[in-house]
Amino acid sequence: MEKLEVIRVQSSSKDQIYEVLREFHNMQTSKKIDADSSDDEELKEIKFYQNSIFQYDLILILKWTSKRDSMLKTKLGYILAETLSQFGQISHSIWDFKL
């Protein structure tokens, strides 16, 4: 099974966008991000996207493969959402692959 965990950050300034990216980079280099794969789920990819019109909107997409049909948010997703919430409004959701 494949699922996407999407964390959207809506900030209010360009400075906050840079802070989000800096914080994410710090988490990557300190290995906080790589440590969340389990026997049932494996993190395959992480990508950041910036809205092309509203430049203060970012989404972070975590691509997971799972041995079971789970629509639960991951521990890593919760950690990232909580950490990034200091930079703006957060939306955290799970998307299931259907086709």
C-alpha positions in Angstrom: 0.0 0.0 0.0 1.1 3.5 -0.7 0.1 6.6 1.1 1.1 10.3 1.3 1.2 12.3 4.4 0.8 16.0 3.7 1.7 18.8 6.0 0.7 22.3 4.8 2.2 25.3 6.4 0.6 28.7 5.8 2.9 31.4 7.0 2.6 35.2 6.9 6.0 36.3 5.7 9.0 35.4 3.6 11.2 35.2 6.7 9.0 32.5 8.1 9.3 30.5 4.9 13.1 30.6 5.3 12.8 29.6 8.9 10.6 26.6 8.0 13.2 25.5 5.5 16.0 26.0 7.9 14.3 24.1 10.7 13.5 21.2 8.3 17.2 21.2 7.2 18.3 21.1 10.8 15.9 18.1 11.5 17.3 16.3 8.5 21.0 16.8 9.4 20.3 15.7 13.0 18.7 12.5 11.7 15.4 13.2 13.4 13.6 12.5 10.1 15.2 9.2 9.1 14.3 7.4 12.3 10.6 6.8 11.8 10.4 3.7 9.5 8.9 0.7 11.2 8.3 -3.0 10.3 4.9 -2.0 8.8 5.7 1.3 7.2 8.8 2.6 5.3 9.4 6.3 4.5 10.3 6.4 0.8 10.5 10.1 0.0 10.2 13.6 1.4 9.5 16.6 -0.8 8.8 20.3 -0.1 6.7 22.3 -2.5 5.9 26.0 -2.5 2.7 27.4 -3.9 3.4 29.2 -7.2 0.9 32.0 -6.5 0.8 32.2 -2.7 4.5 32.0 -1.9 3.9 31.8 1.8 2.2 28.4 1.4 4.4 25.3 1.6 3.5 21.6 1.6 5.7 18.9 2.9 4.9 15.5 1.4 6.0 12.2 3.0 5.6 9.2 0.8 5.2 5.9 2.7 4.8 2.3 1.7 2.9 0.1 4.2 2.3 -3.6 4.6 -1.1 -2.9 6.0 -4.0 -0.6 5.1 -3.4 2.2 7.5 -4.8 5.7 7.2 -3.2 6.8 10.5 -0.8 9.7 10.7 2.7 8.7 11.6 4.9 9.6 14.5 7.2 11.5 12.2 4.3 13.4 10.7 3.1 14.5 14.1 6.7 15.6 15.1 7.1 17.6 11.8 3.6 19.2 12.1 4.2 20.2 15.7 7.7 21.6 15.0 6.5 23.6 11.9 3.4 24.9 13.7 5.5 27.7 15.2 5.8 29.2 11.7 2.1 29.4 10.7 -1.1 27.5 10.4 -0.8 23.8 9.9 -3.0 21.3 8.1 -2.0 17.6 8.4 -3.7 14.9 6.4 -3.2 11.4 4.9 -3.9 10.6 1.2 -4.5 7.1 0.0 -3.4 5.9 -3.4 -6.6 4.6 -5.2 -5.7 3.7 -8.8 
